[in-house]
Amino acid sequence: MNLHIDRLDLDLRGIDPPLAEAAVRLLGPALQAALARGGVAEAAAAAAAAPGAGVPIDAGRIAPAADAPALAQRLAARIAGAIAPERQRG
């Protein structure tokens, strides 16, 4: 099963611009890894079944990170959790 994300808006206010840019460049692979850990099929099914599909999801605040890979991993974990929140509870 595939998961297609048409648009992803990130609000990275307060994060150093070069760090934010580097983290966003690493976000694709980090999100792929986060979804693989939780099951991309589950996330895709949850996203498809979501009654508010296309509605913004607030992933909450992200703790500051000192480097781009750590920030990308934190963002990816939050996005994966927002796509399929039932995985976080189980």
WOKAQUI-V147526 format. One record per backbone hydrogen bond with DSSP energy under -0.5 kcal/mol. NH is the residue of the N-H (numbers start at 0). CO is the residue of the C=O. Records with the same first field share a line. If there is no record, write none. Layout:
BEGIN
NH=CO + CO
END
This chain:
BEGIN
4=2
5=3
9=7
11=9
14=11
19=15
20=16
21=17
22=18
23=19
24=20
25=21
26=22 + 23
27=23
29=25
30=26
31=27
32=28
33=29
34=30
35=31
36=32
37=33
38=34
42=38
43=39
44=40
45=41
46=42
47=43
48=44
49=45
52=49
54=51
58=56
70=66
71=67
72=68
73=69
74=70
75=71
76=72
77=73
78=74
79=75
80=76
81=77
82=78
83=79
84=81
86=83
87=83 + 84
88=84
89=85
END
